[in-house]
């Protein structure tokens, strides 16, 4: 039973000597791009007054997200990247980004005013 108590999920105590605790799942469910619902917003918080376009709720591997960020940066001609499960593009590029993602087949929802 050499497992740490921190890794136990949904069990307080068991009298079964052969009981094995569940390990927390670290994997995410990947959804095909044409079935994803992406949220696009403009963020200015903690960025020195500069605007950044955020693409949230992307479900895919980190490599896919970085590749999508690269395509969006090339489309808009600005910087950006992928960090903390969000793709960010410098500046207010919401219209360009939403049209591009819709052309790829994703469902896009604009957040904020």
PyMOL commands that set and color helices and strands:
alter all, ss='L'
color gray80, all
select helices_A, chain A and resi 5-7+33-35+62-76+94-104
alter helices_A, ss='H'
color red, helices_A
select strands_A, chain A and resi 37-43+52-56+80-83+86-90+107-110
alter strands_A, ss='S'
color yellow, strands_A
deselect
rebuild
show_as cartoon
